[in-house]
């Protein structure tokens, strides 16, 4: 099951987000072939997009704290040419872990949690217990809040991402979850929202889950994962773990990587 958003020019980034939605342009078409006199021809195309615009993983070079990134690499290692250290390529080579879905809304008796909801350790533990699944070292945790599905159903993407410096209101995990994740040895967390973490009016542009998780833990964060269909399939047979084939594009110097994550169950 694919967990990626379809790449399209109008979604998911709204106007003013600062990130370019995928722009797909044809350089050779069937019309070109029909107008030519060759017996054989071809079509070809170009894709331009912000690396973090759609479903993606953040590289360990994506976030800095006090001038440093993961493994005490200086922030100046990321130049106009890309990241000299901690780029996305090593992640692309080996990200095929056991995935575990934790579906938060059913544990609260709703289809999607409220935008103001901060997902706590208690929420995660309660949902895992209800699903009868345990996390193990090296797992990647997928957290479904229902937020992406709610936005998609409404068709209103205006407040899905940060726009003109305004932080969106979104459900997600809080920073208090990080010691718990670290203790379990979880390798990565992906969510069906813009930033993985809970955001509200008090966020002030700070992303503590990113700062602590990426910089100090080496935790992979995956954003804008499509989890509704996976959750329905897991609920149908009671199986909430699966093989997750989720290697991002191996962009040399990339501080992130678009991905088409596949849950194989």
N, C-alpha and C positions, 0 to 999 in steps of 0.2 A: 504494500500500500504506500503510495507516494504521500509524503507529508509536506510537500512544497506548494506554494502558491504558483499558479500559472503566471509566466512572465508576460506582462502586457504593459502598454505604454501609459495607461491611465491610473494604475493601482500598483501598490497600496499607498504610495506617498502622495499626500495632498499638496496643493500649491503652497509654496512658502516653506516647505520642509527642509530645503537645502540639499535633498538627495534626488537624483534623477531616476525616475522609473525606467524600466527596460525599453529602449527605443530600437525597434526592429526595422531595418531598411533593406530593401532588395537592391542588389547591384546587377544581377542578371535575372531575367524573368522569361516566362513562356512566350510573352509577346515579342521579346527580343529574338527568341528562337524562331518564332513564326515568320518574323520579318527577314530572317537571314536565308542564305541559300545552302547552308551546310546540312548534310543528312543527320549529323549528330550535334547536339547542343546541350546546355546545362543551365541550371539556375543556381544562384549564389546570393548570400546575404551577409549583413553586418549587424552586430548587436552592440549597443552602447548603454551602459547603466552604471549607477553607483553600486559598488560592491555590497553595501549594507542596505540596499533598497528593498529587497525581497527576502525570501527565506535564506538564512545564512548563518555561519558560525563566525564569532569574533576570534581573531588571532590574539595571542598573548602580547602582541605589540599594539593592540588597539587602545589601551588605557594606560595612563601614567599616574603616579602618585608621588608627589614631592620630587619630581624630576626623574623618577625611575620607573621601569616596567619590570615584568617578571624576571626573577633570577638576578635582580639588581643591575640589569642592563640600563644604560643611560637613555633618556628619552631622545637624545640627539642621534641615536642609532636609526631613528626613523627620519628620512630625508625626503626631498622632493622626488627622489627615485624609488622610494619605498622603504621597507624595513630591512635593515642589514642583519638584524637578529630577531628572533621570535616571530618570523613570518608564518604564513598559513601552510606552507608546503609540508612540514613534518606532520601536520594534522591530516592532510589529504592522503598521506601514505598509510595511515594505520587506524582510522576511525571506523572500526567494525565491531562495536561492543554489544553486550547484552543491553537492550533498552527496557526500561520499566515505565509504564504510564501510570501516573497518579491523577485520577479524575476527581477534581475537587467538587464540582457542582452537585452531583448526585448525593454526596455525603451531607449536603446542606438542603437537599430536597428541591433543587432548582435546576434549570437548564443551563444557566450561566450565572456566575457570581457577580455581585454588584461591582461597578467600576471602582468604588472606594475600598474594596476588600483587600486587606493584606493577608496573604497566605502565610500561616505560621507553622512552626514545627508540629504543634498539636493537630493542625489541619492535615498536614502530610501524614502523620502517624495514624490518624483516625481513618483516612481514606485508604491507606495501605492495608490496615487491619481489615477493613470492610471488604477489600479486594482479595484478601488472603495472599498477599505477595510481599516478599521482603527484598530490601536493597542489599547489594553486596559490593565489595570493593571492585572498582573498575567499571561499574554500571554507569550508564547515562540515564538520567531521570528526565522524563517528559512530563511537564506540569500543564494539565488542561484546566483553564479557567472558564472557557466558553467565550472569551472576549473577542477573539478574531471572528468566530462564527456569528456573534451578535452584530458586529460591525458590518460584516459581509451581507447579512440578511437585511439590515437596515439600508444598505447602500450609501450610508453617510460616513465617509472616511476623513472628514475635515479635522477631527480631533484624535485620529489614530496615532499620529506621531507628533513630535515636537515641531511646532510651526512658529516661525518668527520669534524664537526664544521662549514661547509659551509651552510649559511642560504639560503633557496630556494627563488626564486622570485615568489610571488603569490598574486592574488587579494584577498581582504578581507576588513573588516571594519577598519576604523582608530580610534585612541583613542578619536578623537573629537566627535565620535558617543556616547560615554559613558554618558555624561551629559544628552543627549537627551533620551537615553534608561532609565536612572534613573528617569528622570522627568515623563516618561510614566508609570513607575512601571513594566517594562518588567522583567520577572523572569529568562529568559534564552535566549541565542542566539546560534544557530547552523549553520554551514556553510559547503559547499561542497569543503573544502580545508583542509590543514594540521593543521592550527593553528587558524582558525577563522579570525585572523587579517591580514591586509596587511603587506607583508614583501618585502623588497628590499635590495639593497646593503648597505643602511645606517642603517639597523636594528641592526647590530652589536650584534646579539644574544639577545637583549632586546625585551621583549614582553609586551609593555605597556598595551594593552587590557587585558592581563592576570593579570598583576600586579595590575592594578587599578580595573578591573572588578571583579576578583575573590577575591582578598585580601581586598579591601576597599568597595566593593558593595555587595559581596555575590552573584554575577551573575554567573549562571551556563553557562558553555561553552561546546558546543557539536562540535566534529570535525569529518571530513571524512564522512559526511552525503551524501547519494546518493539522489539527488533532481531533476534530469532531468525528470523522468517519472511523478513525482508529478506535476512539472511545466506544463507539457503537458496536464495533466488531468485538472488542474486548469484553464488553458487557454481555454480549450474546452468548459467549462460550466460557466466560469466567477466567480467561487467560490474559493476564496483563503484562507479561514479559515476552520478548521476541528478539530476534536478531535485528540489529539496527545498522544498515549499511549507509553511512552518512558522511563519506569523505567529500570535503568541499573541492572546488576547482583549485588546482595547485598553482596559484598565482605567485610567481617569484616576487618577493617583496611585499606581498599583500598583507594588509592588517585585518583582513577578513576574507571570507570566501563564500560565494553563492553555492547552494547545495540543493540537490533533490534527494532528501532523505527517504530511504525505503525501509519500512517496517515489514520484516519477513516473518510471518506467523503461521 
